[in-house]
Amino acid sequence: MRRIVFPIFRQRSASLFRGPALESKVIEAKPELDGKDWQLLEALQQDARLGYAELGRKVRLSAPAVAERVKRLEEAGVISGYRASVDPKRLGYGISAMIRLRCDGVACARIGALVEDIPEVLECRRLAGEDSALLHVVAMSIGHLEAVLDRLLKTSASTSTTTLIVLQTPHEHRPLTRAMWNAARAMSDD
């Protein structure tokens, strides 16, 4: 596994030191995953609430060995977090839409900050190509969706949108698997 060292400037308390301190942060680049790591990742993607003992039974490792591997995967950034998956429809958000956003360079560079205060925007992806960003939004009604669109259009004079109403989502939160990784790797090596 390659180790990359990046200098990190961290501001210390002004009462103790003057100026930023230089630290080094070691980041592991593309950790090598073995079969057990992949089994753990696949199991956790199916149910992130599994304890180490249950995970160990699934992948035939001891609970301490599982804990060590999971910690290593977290530290390497392979596992970036755990979360509850909430169904917006159960909370009254009956409309799900994808909004293609086009804007000028200045607004595009700040798109994340521009939509941060619009809670109906669940996801924001900055793009290369004809569209500047793709937003996943939810709304309780068409009127609510229209209000969200109006707020988006106010972010910049050059902003335009195309709204696509989601009818169904046959694949959501699809897990990343070793088989998928191997297939992609084979296609990349061509």
NORNORNOR-V380520 format. One record per backbone hydrogen bond with DSSP energy under -1.0 kcal/mol. CO is the residue of the C=O (numbers start at 0). NH is the residue of the N-H. If there is no record, write none. Layout:
co=CO nh=NH
co=CO nh=NH
This chain:
co=1 nh=28
co=3 nh=26
co=5 nh=24
co=7 nh=22
co=9 nh=20
co=12 nh=15
co=12 nh=16
co=20 nh=9
co=22 nh=7
co=24 nh=5
co=26 nh=3
co=33 nh=37
co=34 nh=38
co=35 nh=39
co=36 nh=40
co=37 nh=41
co=38 nh=42
co=39 nh=43
co=40 nh=44
co=41 nh=45
co=42 nh=46
co=46 nh=49
co=50 nh=54
co=51 nh=55
co=52 nh=56
co=53 nh=57
co=54 nh=58
co=55 nh=59
co=55 nh=60
co=61 nh=65
co=62 nh=66
co=63 nh=67
co=64 nh=68
co=65 nh=69
co=66 nh=70
co=67 nh=71
co=68 nh=72
co=69 nh=73
co=70 nh=74
co=71 nh=75
co=72 nh=77
co=72 nh=78
co=73 nh=76
co=87 nh=90
co=87 nh=92
co=88 nh=91
co=91 nh=93
co=94 nh=138
co=95 nh=165
co=96 nh=136
co=97 nh=163
co=98 nh=134
co=99 nh=161
co=100 nh=131
co=100 nh=132
co=101 nh=159
co=103 nh=107
co=104 nh=108
co=107 nh=110
co=109 nh=113
co=110 nh=114
co=114 nh=117
co=117 nh=120
co=119 nh=137
co=122 nh=135
co=124 nh=133
co=131 nh=126
co=132 nh=100
co=133 nh=124
co=134 nh=98
co=135 nh=121
co=135 nh=122
co=136 nh=96
co=138 nh=94
co=140 nh=144
co=141 nh=145
co=142 nh=146
co=143 nh=147
co=144 nh=148
co=145 nh=149
co=146 nh=150
co=147 nh=151
co=148 nh=152
co=149 nh=153
co=151 nh=154
co=155 nh=158
co=159 nh=101
co=161 nh=99
co=163 nh=97
co=176 nh=180
co=177 nh=181
co=178 nh=182
co=179 nh=183
co=180 nh=184
co=181 nh=185
co=182 nh=186
co=183 nh=187
co=184 nh=188
